[in-house]
Amino acid sequence: MSDLKREQRKNEHVEIAMAQQDQPVSDFDKIRFVHHSIPSIDVEDVDLATHFGDFKLSSPLYINAMTGGSEWTKQINEKLARVARETGLAMAVGSTHAALRNPDMAPSFQVVREVNPDGVIFSNVGADVPVDKAVESVRMLDAQALQLHVNAPQELVMPEGNRTFSTWIENVKAIVETVDVPVIIKEVGFGMSKETLKQLYEVGVRYVDVSGRGGTNFVDIENERRDLKDMSYLSNWGQSTVESLLESTGYQNSMNILASGGVRTPLDVVKSLALGARAVGMSRPFLNQVEEHGVDGAIEYVNAFHQHMKKIMTMLDARTVDALSHADKVLSPDLLTWIEQRDLKL
Ligand SMILES: Cc1cc2nc3c(=O)[nH]c(=O)nc-3n(C[C@H](O)[C@H](O)[C@H](O)COP(=O)(O)O)c2cc1C
């Protein structure tokens, strides 16, 4: 595939993703917090900082992987990086594969480090890249972590996608053993199962972003790019972010679990944290913010988001992210069925 075609694909992903609408009801609605009338803390007591593995972040919210690899997406990365710098959010770039193939593309990713020299930045590549390329991807951005995305459904619906996956797990193992920053194995909106988490744990993975169904949908995006648009029936493939977090309960003490996928409101973030996520990523909402409201609008959005999270945590009597594990919650019959059939412990 030519570099021009790759650039075009990147732009198509952004265009189609921006046009996607979220379902009016999400799995986050299937979990409710129990309201208690008399909080023992004030809003100003709440501290949003989170710590996990090698990371101490002032906010559990992060800008998840999206762009780079074309002129347009360079501009988006530049804007997102300014938002990250002004709000203290960690930020991931989209797959750096384009820059690993063609160094002329590197500036579309490196702009993120230039704009935000002291920020926490995650680089990103696919689980199939050779180990030396994974190392290069980290070096390119002086990144604090490397996200390795696993996206089999996307590849299979993508007309020009990958059809070989049998080498992934050995490759993940080799990358985790070689790269000298934390490696986060990340889904792209299809969620994870406890079986996947076990497989990853056994090859040394200690950081995972379960990125579940419910938001940006890469079956739909790639189906849109097919001539016949004939794979829409796979649209509901995968576990939601809530289901994935339930799947992760047996691994929350041994791995750092991050959540993303369809997280849209401060309440969704707080619910993810209460289900055991150590940090929570959003992608499309940040894309829409910077493209529709500019950098200043996006900064205001993040600041308001943080204030709302503090108010929700006050209602839950949770001074810290850690304290959210004690929040009283009630799950829908749907989720209970999932827990029962999947033999999960809460
Ligand atoms: C335009 C766009 C491009 C994306 N590109 C990547 C990518 O290169 N690598 C990756 O790991 N995830 C990529 N993702 C997936 C997101 O990181 C995330 O897992 C997914 O969008 C679900 O989150 P959301 O519902 O908040 O958008 C992309 C998402 C969008 C919207």
The ligand as an SDF file (V2000), in Angstrom:
LIG
                    3D

 31 33  0  0  0  0  0  0  0  0999 V2000
  -10.1530    8.6360   14.6270 C   0  0  0  0  0  0  0  0  0  0  0  0
   -9.6880    7.5320   15.5360 C   0  0  0  0  0  0  0  0  0  0  0  0
   -8.4750    6.9130   15.2920 C   0  0  0  0  0  0  0  0  0  0  0  0
   -8.0110    5.9120   16.1420 C   0  0  0  0  0  0  0  0  0  0  0  0
   -6.7690    5.3720   15.9240 N   0  0  0  0  0  0  0  0  0  0  0  0
   -6.2450    4.5150   16.8470 C   0  0  0  0  0  0  0  0  0  0  0  0
   -4.9050    4.0750   16.7330 C   0  0  0  0  0  0  0  0  0  0  0  0
   -4.1730    4.4350   15.8190 O   0  0  0  0  0  0  0  0  0  0  0  0
   -4.4490    3.2100   17.6920 N   0  0  0  0  0  0  0  0  0  0  0  0
   -5.2320    2.7880   18.7340 C   0  0  0  0  0  0  0  0  0  0  0  0
   -4.7640    2.0530   19.6000 O   0  0  0  0  0  0  0  0  0  0  0  0
   -6.5100    3.1890   18.8400 N   0  0  0  0  0  0  0  0  0  0  0  0
   -7.0230    4.0450   17.9400 C   0  0  0  0  0  0  0  0  0  0  0  0
   -8.3220    4.4910   18.0920 N   0  0  0  0  0  0  0  0  0  0  0  0
   -9.1750    3.8730   19.1290 C   0  0  0  0  0  0  0  0  0  0  0  0
   -9.2590    4.7000   20.4000 C   0  0  0  0  0  0  0  0  0  0  0  0
   -8.0130    4.8510   21.0250 O   0  0  0  0  0  0  0  0  0  0  0  0
  -10.2570    4.0540   21.4020 C   0  0  0  0  0  0  0  0  0  0  0  0
   -9.7960    2.7810   21.7880 O   0  0  0  0  0  0  0  0  0  0  0  0
  -11.6620    3.9410   20.8050 C   0  0  0  0  0  0  0  0  0  0  0  0
  -11.8920    5.0270   19.9440 O   0  0  0  0  0  0  0  0  0  0  0  0
  -12.7530    3.9180   21.8430 C   0  0  0  0  0  0  0  0  0  0  0  0
  -12.8150    5.1260   22.5530 O   0  0  0  0  0  0  0  0  0  0  0  0
  -13.9240    6.2700   22.2700 P   0  0  0  0  0  0  0  0  0  0  0  0
  -15.2570    5.5880   22.2700 O   0  0  0  0  0  0  0  0  0  0  0  0
  -13.7350    7.2430   23.3960 O   0  0  0  0  0  0  0  0  0  0  0  0
  -13.6050    6.9110   20.9560 O   0  0  0  0  0  0  0  0  0  0  0  0
   -8.7940    5.5010   17.2480 C   0  0  0  0  0  0  0  0  0  0  0  0
  -10.0190    6.1430   17.4880 C   0  0  0  0  0  0  0  0  0  0  0  0
  -10.4650    7.1560   16.6690 C   0  0  0  0  0  0  0  0  0  0  0  0
  -11.7660    7.8410   16.9850 C   0  0  0  0  0  0  0  0  0  0  0  0
  1  2  1  0
  2  3  1  0
  2 30  2  0
  3  4  2  0
  4  5  1  0
  4 28  1  0
  5  6  2  0
  6  7  1  0
  6 13  1  0
  7  8  2  0
  7  9  1  0
  9 10  1  0
 10 11  2  0
 10 12  1  0
 12 13  2  0
 13 14  1  0
 14 15  1  0
 14 28  1  0
 15 16  1  0
 16 17  1  0
 16 18  1  0
 18 19  1  0
 18 20  1  0
 20 21  1  0
 20 22  1  0
 22 23  1  0
 23 24  1  0
 24 25  2  0
 24 26  1  0
 24 27  1  0
 28 29  2  0
 29 30  1  0
 30 31  1  0
M  END
$$$$
